[in-house]
């Protein structure tokens, strides 16, 4: 599956952004989806993700640094996964990537390790000014 991440931009501290991850018109219902980011000079890190479940839900998990500010959701038709980012901070600046892994089990939890994902989007840049 080929992923596209979009929605990045330049915002001020305290603003919100919503990133989208889609798969060229294909459903992501069979995939665990994660969001990662890479700040300048730093390694890629897990931000948040959503597992598989029946319907358009799924368990979610977040990095401590974004808990309470970021949330991951699937759209009802599961053609996209969103990363809603609120109360953005300058430390949130970086390139954000979405990743997906197909799983056979319909109740797979969140995957936080980048190497376990099969497909990656091209990244979208988020810049938060102070």
C-alpha positions in Angstrom: 0.0 0.0 0.0 1.3 3.5 -0.8 0.6 6.1 1.8 0.2 9.9 1.5 0.5 12.1 4.5 -0.8 15.7 4.2 -1.9 18.6 6.3 1.4 20.0 7.6 2.2 23.7 7.7 3.6 26.6 9.6 1.6 27.5 12.7 2.1 29.4 16.0 2.4 27.8 19.4 -1.0 27.0 20.7 -2.6 26.4 17.3 -4.0 23.2 16.0 -3.4 21.1 12.9 -4.9 17.9 11.5 -2.8 15.6 9.5 -4.3 13.0 7.2 -3.0 9.7 6.0 -4.6 8.0 3.0 -3.7 5.0 0.8 -4.4 6.0 -2.8 -8.1 5.3 -2.5 -7.7 2.0 -0.7 -9.1 1.2 2.6 -6.9 1.1 5.7 -9.4 -1.1 7.6 -7.0 -4.0 7.6 -4.0 -2.0 8.9 -2.5 -0.7 12.1 -1.5 2.9 11.5 1.1 4.8 13.3 2.3 8.4 13.2 6.0 9.2 13.7 8.0 12.4 13.5 11.5 13.4 13.0 12.9 16.7 14.3 16.0 18.2 12.8 19.1 16.4 14.1 17.0 13.8 16.0 15.9 10.2 15.3 12.4 9.3 14.2 10.1 8.8 17.1 6.6 7.4 17.7 3.9 10.0 18.2 0.7 8.1 18.2 -1.2 5.3 16.5 -4.4 3.3 16.2 -4.9 -0.4 16.2 -7.4 -2.5 14.4 -10.8 -3.4 15.7 -14.3 -4.2 14.4 -15.7 -1.0 12.9 -13.9 2.3 12.6 -12.5 2.4 16.1 -9.4 0.8 17.5 -7.2 1.2 20.5 -4.9 4.2 20.5 -1.6 4.9 22.1 0.5 8.1 22.3 3.9 9.2 23.3 4.0 10.9 26.7 5.1 14.2 25.2 1.8 14.5 23.2 -0.7 12.8 25.5 -3.8 15.0 26.1 -2.9 17.1 23.0 -2.8 14.7 20.1 -5.4 12.2 19.0 -5.6 9.6 16.2 -8.8 8.6 14.6 -10.0 6.7 11.6 -12.6 8.1 9.3 -15.9 6.1 9.3 -15.1 4.5 5.9 -11.5 3.8 7.0 -10.0 5.3 3.9 -8.0 7.8 6.0 -6.4 8.1 9.5 -6.1 11.5 11.1 -3.7 12.9 13.6 -5.4 15.8 15.4 -2.8 18.0 17.0 -3.9 20.6 19.5 -2.0 23.1 21.7 1.1 22.8 19.4 4.4 23.6 20.9 7.7 24.5 19.1 9.0 21.1 20.2 6.5 19.5 18.0 8.3 20.8 14.9 9.4 18.1 12.5 8.5 16.0 9.6 5.5 13.8 10.3 5.2 10.4 8.7 2.3 7.9 8.7 3.0 4.2 8.5 0.8 1.2 8.1 1.0 -2.5 8.7 -1.5 -5.0 7.4 -2.5 -7.5 10.1 -4.7 -10.6 9.8 -6.2 -10.2 13.2 -9.1 -7.8 13.4 -8.2 -6.8 16.9 -4.5 -5.9 16.7 -3.2 -3.2 19.1 -1.0 -0.3 18.4 2.5 -0.8 17.1 5.0 1.7 18.4 8.2 0.3 16.7 9.0 1.8 13.3 10.7 -1.2 11.9 7.5 -3.3 12.2 5.6 -1.2 9.7 5.3 -2.3 6.0 4.5 1.0 4.4 5.4 4.7 4.9 4.1 7.9 3.6 6.4 10.6 2.3 6.2 12.9 5.3 4.6 16.3 5.8 6.4 19.1 7.5 5.0 20.8 10.7 6.7 23.9 11.9 5.5 25.5 15.1 6.8 29.0 15.8 7.1 30.4 19.3 
